[in-house]
Amino acid sequence: MEIETKQRKTIGSVIKAIEIINYIAESEHEMGATEISEGLGYGVSATYHLLNTLKESNFITQNERTKKYQLSLKLWQLGMKAFSQNNLGTALRQFLVRLKKETGETANLTVLDRKSIVYIAQEESDKLIKMFTKTGATAPLHCTASGKIFLAYMDEIKRDEILKGYVMTKFTDNTITTKKQLFNELKEIREKGYGFDVEERDDDVSCVAAPVFGANGEVLACISISGPHTRFTEANKLKWTEIILQVSKDASAFLNNEK
């Protein structure tokens, strides 16, 4: 069956197959054919045919004992290839260049990796005194602007899981060391859309970050600028937050193919 929408033709069975893959992906356990058909509102017979096709194509696997389905390693392999072909650092490089040009400070791109952030791309400031971090370096969540962004926009269950047993190491006099302090700041970040690190990881170093959103509203990455604390004047902070909010908004739109 073909479905025509806005002069574009799509194949209904392919769409249903993709929806089945997404449905299984969102589950925390193996799923049976009946469970899938009821969850998606498909007929049982059609669901079986789609599952068999996906199984033969090696996109899903079936537990021989329970007869239930889960995603295959082939999808993981495809995901890794997609990552290498659409690396966020490469895709968003233009926005780091723009951010550095408009603020004069070092622009960073970070992603979340369990209980840390990872720097995956950077555009260094042209100024003599500047901040820089090696690509691949990690940093804690509680004392970095990007780390706090990820925590602020995370669902409560995932955040509680990450913070369970998390040690808020004190690096400077400004480091947040209690959950109460942290949660108060996370609430403020959600309200404003950006977050600061004011000499919280290193003395004399400050940072401001904003989120880059994916299609489902999840934070895929954070864009930030870092530099000597002395340059983070009230006037500069006001100007830079406006710039970084616009750049992160444009980066999100770019990733989601919005006009």
N, C-alpha and C positions, 0 to 999 in steps of 0.2 A: 504493500500500500504506500502511496506517495502522498505527502502532505505539502500543500503549497502555501507558503506564507511570505507576503511581501516580495513576490517574484523569485523566491528561493525555494527549491524543492528539497525535501528531506525524506528519508526512508524510515517509516514508522518502526519497523522491526529493529533497525540499527539503534534508533533512539531508545527503544525499550531495553535492548541489550546493555547499552551504556548506563541506563538507569538502574538496571540490576547490579552492575558492577559497583556503582556508587552506593547502592543500598547495602550491599554486602560489606563494602569498605567502611561504612559508618557503624556497622555492628561490632560489638566487642567479642562476639562468639560466632561459631559456625551457624549457618542458617539452612533450614530445610526448604524444599520447593514450595510446600503449602504456605509456610510462613512468609516466604517472599511474594508469592502470588497474592495473598491476602493483604500484605503490607503495601503493595503497589497497585492493587486493584486489577491485576491481570487475571485472565482465565488460567486455571491450573494446567490445562493441556498446553497452551501457548507458552507458559512459564517453563514447563519441562523441555519443550523444544529449544527455547532460548538458552536454557542452562546447558543442555547437551551440546549445543553449538559452541558456547563459550568454553565448555570443558574440552571439546575436540580441538579448539583453537589454542588451548593451554592458557587461557586467561583466568580460569578458576580451576580448583581441584575439588575432588569429592572424597570425603572420609569414607572408606570402604565399610567401616563398622557402623557409623551413625547415618550414612547416606546424606550427610549434610555438606554444605559447600563453604569454601573460603577462597580468598584471592590466591593466585599462584605467584611464584617467584618471577615469572615472566613479566608481570606487571611491575614488580620492583625493578627489574632490569630495564624496562622501558622508562620507568621513572628516572632512573639514574642517567639514561641517555638524554632524556628531556632536560634534566638539570644541566648536563654538560652543554647542551645546545642552547639553552635559555638561561644561562647563569645570571642570577640577579645582579651580581657585580658588574657584568658586562652590559646587561640591559639598562641598568640605572646609572651608568657612568656619567652620562650627559647631565644628570641632575646633580651629581656631586661636583662636576666642573662648574655648573651654574651657581651652586651654593657657595663654593669657594670664591668665585668671581664676585658675587654680590656681597659677601661678608668680609672677604679678605682672610678668613680663618681656615684651618684644616677641616675638610668635610669628610665624614665617615659613613660607612654603611655597615650595619651589624645585623646578625640574625640570632635567634634563640637556639641554644644547644643545651638542653636539659636545665641545669641550674646556673648557666653562664651565658654571656653574650660572646659572639665571635665576630671579629672584624674581618669582613670579606672584601672590602674595597676602600680605597682612600685617595683623596686628592689633597696633597700637602700645600699648606699656605706658602706664599712666596716671601713672606716676611722673614727677617733674620731670626727673630725669636718666635718659635712656633712649636706646636705639639704634633707628634706623629706616633703612630702605633703600627707595628708590623702586621701585615695581612696574615690572618690565621691565629693571631693572639686572642686570648680570652680574658674576660673580666667579670667580676661578680655582678649580681643583679641589684643588690640593695644600695650600692653606692655609685651607680652610673646612671646617667640620664636615660640611655637606651634601655638598660635593664629595668628601670622603673616603669618605662613605657610598656614593655612587654607584660609586666605584672599587672599594670593598671587595666589593660584591655583584655586580660585573660579571664575565662569564666572561673567562678569561685572554687569549683571542685578541683580544677587543674592547679589553680594558684595555691590552694591549701595543701595539695599533694606535693608541690615543689617546695613550699616553705616548711613542710614537716621535717624537722631535724636540720633545717637550714641554719647555719651559724653566721650571724651578722658581724663579721670581723670588723674591728675598729681600725681604720687606716689613718685617720686624721681626727682632729677635734670636731670636725663637722660631720663625721660619718654617722648615719642613722644606725642605731643599735637595738631598737625595740620595735616589735610589730605594731604597736600603737602609733608610733611616729611614722612608720612606713605606710600603714593603711591611711592615715590622714593625708599623707602626700599623694598616695595613689588616687584618692578621691579627687583631690585638687587637679591632678593630671587629667583625669577623665573629663572634668568640667572645662578645662582650658584647652586641651588638645596637644599640649606639649609638656616637657619636663626638664628640670635642671639638675645638674650635679655641680654644687658650689663647693669646690675644694673638698670633696667627700672621699675621693680615692687617692688623690695626690695633692699635697700642698701647692698652692699657686696655680692650679689647673682647674678650669671650669668648663662646662659643656651644656649645650641645650640640644634636645632631640625631639623629633616628631615621628609618628607612625606612618608606615606605608601599608595600605590595606589591600587585601585580596578581594576576589569577587564575592566571597561569603562574609565579608566584614572582619575577617581575621587579620591580625597584624603579621604580615609576611616579613617585614624588615623595619629597621629604624634608620632614619637619616639624621645625622647630628653634625654639629661643629664643635670643635674644642680649641682652646687657646689659653694663654696666660690670664689668670684671674683679673689682673689689673686692667685688661682690655674689656672685661665684662662690666662696663659702666651701666648705669641705669638707662642712659640714652641708647647705648648699643644693644642692650638686652631687649628694649622695646622694639627697636628696628629689626633686630635679628629674629625675634620670635615671629614677626609678621612675614619675614622672608622665608623662614623654614617651614611655616605652616603652608604657605603657597607652593613652595617647591615639593613638599611631601604630598600635597593634594594633587599636584600635576603628575607626580611619579605614580601615585595610586591610579589615576585616570589612565595613564599610559599603559600600565600593566593590565588594566581591565578593558583596554581597547575602547575607551570612552572618547567621544569627540571633545 
